[in-house]
Amino acid sequence: MEVLNKGEGVRWGLVLVLCFVFAVLVPRLEADIAVFDDVWKQRAEQAHNASKEAYDPNPDVVTDNFNSHVHKAVEGANSTRRNLKKTGGGCVATNPIDRCWRCQKDWMQNRKRLAGCALGFGRKAIGGKNGKFYTVTDSSDDDMVNPKPGTLRHAVIQPGPLWIIFARDMVIRLSEELIMTSDKTIDARGANVYIVEGAGITIQFIKNVIIHGLHIRDIVASNGGLIRDSADHYGLRTRADGDGISIYGSSDIWVDHVSMSNCQDGLIDIIMASTAITISNGHFTHHNDVMLFGASDSYSGDSVMQVTVAFNHFGQGLVQRMPRARWGFIHVVNNDYTHWLMYAIGGSQHPTIISQGNRFIAPPNEAAKEVTKRDYAPESEWKTWTWRSEEDLMMNGAFFVQSGGPLKSQADDVIPAKPGSYVTRLTRYSGALSCKANQPC
């Protein structure tokens, strides 16, 4: 690892002052990168190529495949539960992602089985499956440039694939944004791991990441400064906005079984040509701008964005953006929307939004019954956008304003989503799980 010495520290201190002045005078440079050097330029180019490669030209086939897995899981669940009652087993997994691994008593000895369980657009994410295990033993986050071995910051910057686990329950307060590298899994199963009251997680210009089982809450904006972003590179960062998880120019990402609330900016942001992403089994509460997919109406690069949002519970204290999308193709399927104050699903700049088999329970406010919200376009324009609702369950006066025509499927047989009436079952165990060794989770 490259180590910052005293002379370099003085020199970088001067650079920090100059960049602060520069940041005041002109708009922010590339994302939160103050010095967009050759290393970052190369990463950006590689990420751009990876996103083009990860883009699926037949998204309807992906949605049909997802729905097929749900049907098979639901049909097999009753017999599985009967067998578990006979044998005294404790597995009650109810959706196909969970049924892939949760019923195994030896999940701790076979953690990497999880890498084959993703569905939807992020289905190819295997994280650190092909690497070694790294056990986080230290919850501190004191040195941004030369992170201490055993810390989460040290783990995520290591070269090559890595499967990161935790030695015990931890509360981690990140002093600055946690900048990850490609081919990593953060697997918090077996421990209660909280990322709280500090900076969030940044997935920028990388690919192939799994984040599983974290509690992330009370994330705040961070000041920036010198931060290591790989084993052999560190650089100057500007202020981070305070997202829980920020996905920027990245592909093949799977976020599963996270519990998130009360971040200063968004809970999860997906921007700048990120694609091939699944967000599943999450529990989201107490937040205003929940998820932003696409940061600018003027950035057409987000046309490659493809995201699956599945089996999540959007719960108490949420206001809007579940998600809010620009450009791209968003499959919102089998989620439980029990709370919103303004609207649930919104967007601008003609995203394709396919809502299937969700449950929408509208708030008491008569002015907020509509699930959907379209911004910055008259009806004459947005009526051509493809926003479809299929098998959704509308309750308490909720309604979804559709537009555009139905999708033309490339699949031989179109497979409908499991109806919204199944959602309470499919999302029953959303959020971070309490898994114990030698027991089904």
ABEGO torsion letter per residue (X at the ends): XBBBBAAAAAAAAAAAAAAAAAAAABBBBBEABABBBAAAAAAAAAAAAAAAAABBABAAAAAAAAAAAAAAAAAAAAAAAAAAAAAGBABABABAAAAAAAABAAAAABAAAAAAABBEAAAABAEAAABBBBBBABABBABAABBBBGBAAAAAABBEBBBBBBABBBBBBBABBBBBBBGBBBBABGBBBBBBGBBBBBBBGBBGBBBBGBBBBGBBBBAEEBBBABAABBBBBBBBAGBABBBBGBBGBBBBGBBBBGBABBABBBBGGBBGBBBBGBBBBGBBBABBBEABAABAAAAABBBBBBGBBBBBGBABGOBBBBEEBBBBBGBBBABBAABABBEBGGBBBBBBGBBBBBBABAAAABABBBBGBBAAAAAABBBBBBGBBBBGGBBBBBBEBBBBBABABBBBBBBAAAAAAAAAABEBBBBBBGBBX
